Amino acid sequence: MKKYEVTDIRWANSGDLSLPFWKKWNEQNPLPNGFWQRIWEYPYVSSRIPKNAKSIDIGGTYPFVLFPNFPECVSVDIRDLNELDHPYHKGLWPKDKLIISDASSIPEPDNQYDYAFSISALEEMPETYKVIKELIRLAKYRVVFTMDISEKLGFPNHQLRELEREFNIRIPPIPVDALYSTSPTLKKFNQSSLKEYEDIRVLGITIDSRDEPKSIGIVIPHWESWTFLKPCLESIKTNHSDKLFEHVYVIDDDSKDGSYEKARKFYQEDNSIEFHQVIRPNKQDADVGYLLDYGVKLVKEQYVAMIDADLLPLCNEWLTFPIWLLEKNNCSSVGLDTGLSFAYHNEPIEIPWALPTEGTQIYGGLYDNQAFTITNNLYRVIPSSVAKVVAESIGFSRGITRSIKKHGILQRGINRTSKLLSRFLGVTHFSKIKNPRYPYLPENCDNGVAANQFIDINHLGPKFNIPLTSYIGLTDNDGAFGQNICDLVFHFALSTRALSKERREVLQAGEQFNYWISRLKTTDNIDEKTIDEMITASREFKPGGYDGSIPTKWYQDEYNYIDSLKKEFREKVGKS
């Protein structure tokens, strides 16, 4: 039996139905009256399994829901649903979408599917636990299922103790806002109260694979920077972990300087690296998120690492340690925080805030979904199941407010008017008009803001911040460069601007920054000596912030905290 872990246990509740993803799903998929459980169950499954993934469904989810939301899915049922006298089944199943089989023994090989799910079917099966284990056997990455819990018409309450023992879990108490057949909130979804089902409560469970060997797809957006791309790829190869299968996806942003062709030729014999060139429809805007969305679709591995092309791994723990943190804390992502969370604190987004608006450096550690935290594109590790759902639903791409110039007079007028009207007319009403991707996307936001808000608002799991602990120096306008993230990775910062003739504003970055740039640009060959010297220089602890207000001790303490976790990681991984 493969290793697995239950990562989410949740009772259907009215609070979830007010979350943006649940609301949008039900708006786009209006359900017939009598589907009161399904208004929660379907979005729950959809929020955890990518739409276009190769998946298997146990119990014959209705075709009018299954095929639009999971087009690559097949269903298993003991009956021939095409012959069933039911208007939502009869004659609606293509032959390649239906497997007629006992769910406890499905004639498919192990790990045949990436994902598996079952919606309100397991409680009707005589061997419930055996079917759940069959789902785990078939799915590479994740299993999601829901069950009706009821003494009369579902999985009996007293058997929940047996479920806990069987899967070594603890069922949480039923919340005060638990969804039931007479809940007042049902009226908002055009569902009538059904008193005959009053005793039913719905339970959702997510199970993630912890099997070995683990696999990760490394997505690298690239634009005209062979100077950094080659050292990045070489560092990945040098710092490979034997505990991890790694595959690299270089997504090129239509480079015109020959760097893309040079990279493809240089690594043409390396099957662990593949190259893709993309022509963005929004080429006029800097948007690395578009490239990330493209890359995430390609990834077949269990995890995704999103890194910049000027990031250099420094040890063979740079991926295994974040993965350990992900699994230890059931995280949605692990990586460096951008600090941009503060910038959007005052946007009209109705989520509870736990972070200050300014003047504070975010600490390393775990942040739950009550705190808006943006793990950075330059170093982020995330389960593929989460990354793909986010990329499909909202995207990591930059948001541009309609076609209005970002900082023009008209834009500023709209922003001010929107804030005033939001106060008097209500946030939801006006923000939907001014922002088509509301509520995830403040206007003119930077890359990844919407994606990170999507994760937080919809409670897809906490984030873990691995902080910046030292750096080479500060630019005049863009903050630290030569960033060292806990001796896991080195990130130069501003590389494409620095090395491109079209982005000359970098000359204003300061004398120290341009000293290193001048050394890197002296030759087309990779100057490994210069890179080694930069990495050494990046390890010096010094005060931070534009004005030096963050004391050196803060960085030392954060480094020591993460280092203590690394030691725990080595002990636990070494023993396993």
C-alpha positions in Angstrom: 0.0 0.0 0.0 1.4 3.4 -1.0 2.0 6.1 1.6 -0.8 8.7 1.9 -2.1 11.4 4.3 -5.5 12.9 4.9 -4.9 16.6 4.3 -8.3 18.1 4.6 -11.5 17.0 6.5 -14.4 19.3 6.3 -18.1 19.3 7.0 -20.3 21.0 4.4 -21.1 24.4 5.8 -22.8 27.6 4.8 -19.6 29.6 5.3 -17.9 27.8 2.4 -20.9 28.6 0.1 -20.1 32.3 0.5 -16.5 31.8 -0.6 -15.9 33.2 -4.1 -15.0 29.8 -5.7 -18.2 28.1 -4.4 -20.4 31.0 -5.4 -18.8 31.2 -8.9 -19.1 27.5 -9.5 -22.8 27.5 -8.6 -23.4 30.5 -10.8 -21.8 28.8 -13.8 -23.4 25.4 -13.0 -26.9 26.0 -11.8 -28.2 22.8 -10.3 -31.8 21.4 -10.3 -33.9 21.7 -7.2 -33.2 18.8 -4.8 -29.4 19.0 -5.2 -28.9 20.7 -1.9 -25.8 18.6 -0.9 -24.3 19.0 -4.3 -24.1 22.8 -4.2 -21.3 22.3 -1.7 -19.9 18.9 -2.8 -19.3 19.7 -6.4 -17.3 23.0 -5.7 -15.4 21.2 -2.9 -14.2 18.5 -5.4 -13.6 21.1 -8.1 -11.5 23.3 -5.8 -9.1 20.4 -5.2 -8.9 18.6 -8.5 -7.7 20.3 -11.7 -10.4 20.5 -14.4 -8.3 19.1 -17.2 -6.5 16.3 -15.2 -6.7 12.6 -16.1 -9.0 11.5 -13.3 -11.5 8.7 -12.3 -14.8 9.1 -10.6 -16.4 6.4 -8.5 -20.2 6.4 -8.5 -21.2 7.9 -11.8 -21.4 11.7 -11.2 -24.1 13.1 -13.4 -22.9 13.7 -16.9 -24.2 17.3 -17.1 -21.8 18.1 -14.2 -19.0 15.7 -14.9 -18.2 16.3 -18.6 -18.1 20.2 -18.5 -16.0 20.3 -15.3 -13.8 17.2 -15.7 -13.6 16.5 -19.5 -10.7 14.0 -19.1 -12.5 12.0 -16.5 -13.9 8.5 -16.6 -16.6 7.1 -14.3 -17.0 3.7 -12.6 -20.3 2.3 -11.7 -21.6 -1.2 -11.1 -24.5 -0.5 -13.3 -24.7 0.4 -17.0 -25.8 4.0 -16.5 -26.8 4.3 -20.1 -29.5 1.7 -19.5 -30.6 3.2 -16.2 -34.1 4.7 -16.3 -32.9 8.1 -15.2 -33.1 11.4 -17.2 -29.6 12.5 -16.1 -27.9 9.2 -17.1 -29.8 7.3 -19.7 -28.1 7.4 -23.1 -25.7 10.2 -22.0 -22.5 8.2 -21.4 -19.9 7.7 -24.2 -18.4 4.2 -24.2 -14.9 5.6 -23.3 -16.2 7.5 -20.3 -17.9 4.7 -18.4 -16.3 1.6 -16.7 -18.9 -1.0 -15.5 -17.2 -2.6 -12.5 -17.4 -3.3 -8.8 -15.8 -0.2 -7.2 -13.8 -2.3 -4.7 -11.9 -4.1 -7.5 -11.5 -1.9 -10.6 -9.6 -3.6 -13.6 -7.1 -0.8 -13.9 -3.3 -0.7 -13.0 -1.9 1.2 -10.1 -1.5 4.9 -10.5 -3.4 4.8 -13.8 -4.9 8.2 -13.0 -3.5 11.4 -11.6 -6.6 12.1 -9.5 -9.6 10.2 -8.2 -12.9 11.3 -6.6 -16.3 10.2 -5.5 -19.3 12.3 -4.7 -22.0 10.9 -2.3 -21.5 7.4 -3.5 -19.2 5.7 -1.0 -21.9 5.6 1.8 -24.0 3.4 -0.4 -21.3 0.8 -0.9 -21.0 -2.3 1.3 -17.2 -2.1 1.4 -16.6 1.6 1.9 -13.0 1.4 3.2 -12.0 -1.0 0.5 -13.3 1.4 -2.2 -11.4 4.3 -0.6 -8.2 2.3 -0.7 -8.9 1.4 -4.3 -9.2 5.1 -5.1 -5.8 5.6 -3.4 -4.3 2.8 -5.4 -5.5 4.3 -8.7 -4.6 7.9 -8.1 -1.0 9.2 -8.4 -1.5 12.4 -6.5 -4.8 13.1 -4.8 -8.1 11.5 -3.8 -11.2 13.6 -2.9 -14.5 12.2 -1.7 -17.7 13.3 0.0 -20.2 11.2 1.9 -23.7 11.7 3.4 -23.4 11.0 7.2 -26.8 9.8 8.5 -28.2 7.0 10.6 -31.1 6.7 8.1 -29.9 7.5 4.7 -26.1 7.5 4.6 -22.9 6.5 6.4 -23.9 5.9 10.0 -22.4 8.3 12.6 -21.1 5.5 14.8 -19.0 4.2 11.9 -17.0 7.5 11.9 -15.0 6.1 14.7 -14.1 3.2 12.6 -13.2 5.5 9.7 -10.9 7.4 12.1 -9.1 4.2 13.1 -8.9 2.9 9.6 -7.2 6.1 8.2 -5.6 7.4 11.4 -7.5 10.7 11.3 -9.6 12.8 13.6 -13.1 13.8 12.4 -13.7 17.5 13.5 -16.8 18.4 15.4 -19.8 19.5 13.3 -19.7 23.3 12.9 -22.5 25.5 14.0 -23.1 26.6 10.4 -23.2 23.0 9.1 -25.2 22.6 5.9 -28.4 20.6 6.2 -31.5 20.1 4.1 -33.4 23.0 5.7 -30.6 25.5 5.9 -31.8 29.0 5.1 -28.9 29.6 2.8 -30.3 27.0 0.3 -32.8 29.6 -1.0 -29.9 31.6 -2.4 -29.1 28.6 -4.6 -32.7 27.9 -5.7 -32.9 24.8 -3.4 -36.0 24.0 -1.5 -36.0 22.8 2.1 -36.4 19.1 2.4 -37.4 18.1 5.9 -37.2 14.3 5.2 -33.4 14.7 4.9 -32.9 16.8 8.0 -30.5 14.4 9.7 -28.0 14.2 6.9 -24.7 16.0 7.2 -22.1 16.0 4.4 -18.4 15.2 5.0 -15.6 16.0 2.6 -12.2 14.4 2.8 -9.0 15.0 0.7 -6.1 12.5 0.7 -2.7 13.3 -0.8 -0.1 10.8 -1.9 3.1 10.7 0.2 4.6 7.9 -1.9 8.3 7.8 -3.0 10.0 8.7 -5.2 8.5 12.2 -5.2 8.5 14.2 -8.5 8.7 17.9 -9.2 8.4 20.0 -12.4 10.6 23.1 -12.3 9.0 25.9 -14.4 11.5 28.7 -15.4 10.2 31.7 -17.3 13.0 33.2 -19.4 13.6 36.3 -21.5 16.9 37.2 -23.1 19.2 36.1 -20.3 21.6 33.3 -21.3 24.1 34.8 -18.8 21.8 33.6 -16.0 19.9 30.8 -17.6 22.9 28.5 -18.1 24.2 28.9 -14.5 20.6 28.3 -13.3 20.3 25.1 -15.2 23.7 23.9 -14.3 23.1 24.6 -10.6 19.9 22.6 -10.8 21.8 19.7 -12.2 24.7 20.1 -9.7 22.3 20.3 -6.7 20.1 17.4 -7.7 18.6 15.2 -4.9 18.5 11.5 -5.2 15.3 11.5 -3.3 13.5 13.5 -6.1 12.7 13.1 -9.7 13.1 16.5 -11.4 12.0 17.7 -14.8 12.7 21.3 -16.0 10.4 23.3 -18.2 11.9 26.5 -19.7 9.2 28.8 -20.9 10.7 31.5 -23.2 9.0 34.9 -23.6 9.7 35.2 -27.3 13.4 36.2 -26.9 15.0 37.9 -29.8 18.6 37.9 -28.8 19.4 34.3 -29.7 19.5 33.1 -26.1 16.5 30.7 -26.6 18.1 29.0 -29.6 21.4 28.9 -27.8 19.9 27.2 -24.7 18.0 24.6 -26.8 21.1 23.7 -28.8 23.3 23.4 -25.7 20.9 21.1 -23.8 19.5 19.2 -26.8 20.8 15.9 -25.5 19.4 16.4 -22.0 16.0 14.7 -21.6 15.4 16.3 -18.2 15.0 19.8 -19.7 12.4 20.8 -22.3 12.0 24.2 -23.9 8.9 26.1 -25.0 8.6 29.5 -26.6 5.5 31.5 -26.1 4.2 34.6 -27.8 2.1 36.4 -25.3 -1.1 38.4 -26.4 -0.1 41.0 -23.7 3.5 41.3 -24.9 3.5 45.1 -24.1 3.3 44.3 -20.4 5.9 42.5 -18.3 3.9 39.4 -17.2 5.9 36.4 -16.0 2.7 35.0 -14.7 1.4 34.2 -18.2 4.5 32.0 -18.7 3.9 30.3 -15.4 0.3 29.5 -16.3 1.6 28.0 -19.6 4.2 26.0 -17.8 1.9 24.6 -15.1 -0.3 23.1 -17.8 2.7 21.1 -19.0 3.8 19.7 -15.6 3.1 16.0 -15.1 4.9 15.8 -11.7 3.5 15.7 -8.2 4.9 19.2 -7.3 5.7 22.4 -9.1 8.7 24.7 -8.4 8.4 28.2 -9.9 11.7 30.0 -10.1 13.3 32.9 -12.0 16.0 32.3 -14.5 18.5 34.2 -12.3 17.9 32.0 -9.3 20.7 29.5 -8.4 20.2 26.6 -6.1 22.9 26.4 -3.4 22.4 22.9 -2.0 20.6 19.7 -2.8 17.9 20.5 -0.2 16.5 23.5 -2.1 13.5 21.5 -3.2 13.3 18.6 -0.8 13.2 20.9 2.2 10.2 23.0 0.9 8.4 19.7 0.0 8.9 18.5 3.5 7.5 21.7 4.8 4.5 21.4 2.4 3.7 17.9 3.6 4.4 18.5 7.3 2.0 21.5 7.4 -0.4 20.5 4.6 0.6 23.8 2.9 -0.7 25.3 -0.4 2.7 26.8 -1.1 6.2 27.3 0.3 8.6 30.1 -0.7 9.8 33.6 -0.3 7.2 36.2 0.6 7.1 39.3 -1.6 6.1 41.8 0.9 3.3 42.8 -1.5 0.7 41.6 0.9 1.0 44.9 2.7 0.4 46.9 -0.5 -3.1 45.4 -1.0 -4.2 45.6 2.6 -6.6 48.4 2.0 -8.1 47.1 -1.2 -11.9 46.4 -0.9 -11.4 42.7 -0.4 -13.5 41.2 2.4 -11.3 38.7 4.1 -10.0 38.9 7.6 -6.6 40.4 7.8 -4.0 39.4 10.4 -1.0 41.3 9.0 0.0 45.0 9.5 -0.2 47.4 6.5 3.4 48.7 6.7 6.7 48.8 8.5 7.0 45.1 9.2 9.1 42.4 7.6 7.1 39.2 7.4 8.6 36.5 9.5 9.6 33.0 8.4 6.9 30.4 9.2 3.4 29.3 8.6 0.6 31.7 7.7 -2.9 30.5 7.6 -5.7 31.7 5.2 -6.6 34.5 7.6 -3.4 36.3 6.6 -2.9 37.3 3.0 0.6 36.1 2.1 2.1 36.2 -1.4 4.7 33.5 -2.0 7.0 34.8 -4.7 7.3 33.7 -8.3 11.1 33.7 -8.0 11.1 30.8 -5.5 7.8 29.0 -4.9 7.1 25.2 -4.4 3.5 24.2 -4.6 1.6 20.9 -5.1 0.6 20.4 -8.7 -3.0 19.8 -7.6 -3.1 23.4 -6.1 -1.1 25.0 -8.9 -3.3 23.6 -11.7 -6.5 24.5 -10.0 -5.2 28.1 -9.4 -3.9 28.4 -13.0 -7.2 27.2 -14.5 -9.4 29.3 -12.2 -7.7 32.6 -11.9 -4.1 32.4 -13.2 -0.7 33.6 -12.0 -0.8 36.3 -14.7 -0.7 40.0 -14.1 -4.1 41.8 -14.0 -4.5 44.9 -16.2 -7.6 46.9 -15.5 -9.4 47.0 -18.9 -7.5 49.0 -21.4 -6.9 52.1 -19.3 -3.4 53.3 -18.9 -2.0 52.2 -15.5 -1.1 55.5 -13.9 -3.1 57.9 -16.0 -5.4 60.6 -14.7 -8.5 58.6 -15.8 -7.3 55.5 -14.0 -6.7 57.4 -10.8 -10.1 58.9 -11.1 -11.7 55.5 -11.5 -9.8 54.1 -8.5 -10.9 57.0 -6.2 -14.4 56.9 -7.4 -14.6 53.1 -6.9 -13.5 53.4 -3.3 -16.1 56.1 -2.6 -18.9 54.1 -4.3 -17.8 50.9 -2.6 -18.4 52.5 0.8 -21.9 53.7 -0.1 -23.2 51.1 -2.6 -21.4 48.0 -1.3 -18.1 46.4 -2.1 -19.5 43.5 -4.2 -21.8 45.5 -6.5 -19.3 48.1 -7.7 -16.1 46.1 -7.7 -17.6 43.5 -10.0 -18.1 46.3 -12.5 -14.7 47.9 -12.3 -12.8 44.6 -12.0 -13.9 41.6 -14.0 -11.8 39.2 -11.9 -13.1 40.5 -8.6 -12.6 39.6 -5.7 -9.2 38.1 -6.4 -7.6 40.9 -8.3 -7.0 44.5 -7.1 -6.5 46.8 -10.1 -3.0 47.0 -11.6 -1.7 44.3 -9.3 1.7 42.7 -9.6 2.2 39.1 -10.8 0.7 36.4 -8.7 -1.4 38.6 -6.4 -4.7 37.2 -7.7 -3.4 33.6 -7.5 -2.3 34.1 -3.9 -5.6 35.8 -2.9 -7.5 32.9 -4.6 -5.7 30.4 -2.3 -6.3 32.5 0.8 -9.9 33.5 0.3 -11.0 30.0 -0.7 -9.0 28.3 2.2 -6.9 26.0 0.1 -4.2 25.7 2.7 -1.7 27.8 4.6 1.5 29.2 3.2 5.0 28.9 4.6 7.4 31.8 4.2 11.1 31.0 3.8 12.5 34.5 4.3 15.3 36.5 2.6 18.1 36.5 5.2 21.0 38.2 3.5 21.9 40.0 0.3 24.7 41.8 -1.5 23.2 45.3 -1.5 20.3 47.6 -2.1 19.2 49.3 -5.4 17.9 52.8 -5.2 14.4 51.9 -6.3 13.9 48.1 -6.3 15.2 46.9 -3.0 17.6 44.1 -2.3 19.7 42.4 -5.0 21.9 39.4 -4.7 19.3 37.8 -2.4 20.2 34.8 -0.3 17.2 32.8 0.9 18.4 30.9 3.9 21.4 29.4 2.0 18.9 27.4 -0.1 18.9 29.6 -3.2 20.6 32.7 -4.5 18.6 35.2 -6.6 20.3 38.0 -8.4 17.2 40.2 -9.1 16.5 42.6 -11.9 18.5 40.4 -14.3 16.5 41.0 -17.5 16.4 44.7 -17.0 20.1 44.8 -16.2 21.3 42.8 -19.2 18.9 44.3 -21.8 19.7 47.3 -23.9 16.0 48.2 -23.9 15.7 48.5 -20.2 18.3 51.2 -19.3 16.5 52.5 -16.2 18.7 50.0 -14.4 21.5 52.6 -14.6 19.6 54.3 -11.7 19.9 51.2 -9.5 23.1 52.4 -7.8 26.9 52.0 -8.1 27.2 48.7 -6.3 24.6 47.0 -8.5 26.2 48.2 -11.7 29.6 47.1 -10.5 28.4 43.5 -10.7 26.5 44.1 -13.9 29.6 45.4 -15.6 31.5 42.2 -14.6 28.7 39.9 -15.9 28.5 41.7 -19.3 32.2 41.7 -20.1 31.9 38.4 -22.0 29.3 36.2 -23.6 30.9 33.2 -21.7 29.5 32.5 -18.2 31.8 34.0 -15.7 31.6 31.4 -12.9 34.2 33.2 -10.8 32.0 36.3 -10.7 28.9 34.2 -9.8 30.9 32.5 -7.0 32.0 35.8 -5.6 28.4 37.1 -5.7 27.1 34.1 -3.8 29.9 34.6 -1.1 29.0 38.3 -0.9 25.3 37.5 -0.4 26.0 35.5 2.8 26.9 38.6 4.8 24.3 39.6 7.4 23.5 43.3 7.4 20.6 45.7 8.2 17.7 45.7 5.8 14.9 47.9 4.6 15.5 50.9 2.3 16.6 52.9 5.4 18.4 50.2 7.3 15.6 50.0 9.8 15.5 46.2 10.0 18.3 45.3 12.3 20.9 42.7 11.4 19.8 40.5 14.3 16.4 40.1 12.7 18.0 38.4 9.7 20.3 36.3 11.9 17.4 35.1 14.0 15.3 34.2 10.9 18.2 32.3 9.4 18.7 30.4 12.7 15.0 29.6 12.8 14.9 28.1 9.3 18.2 26.3 10.0 16.6 24.6 13.0 13.9 23.3 10.8 16.5 22.1 8.3 18.1 20.1 11.1 14.7 18.6 12.0 14.2 17.8 8.3 17.5 16.0 8.0 16.8 13.9 11.1 13.3 12.9 9.9 14.2 12.4 6.2 17.4 10.5 7.2 15.4 8.1 9.4 12.6 7.5 6.9 
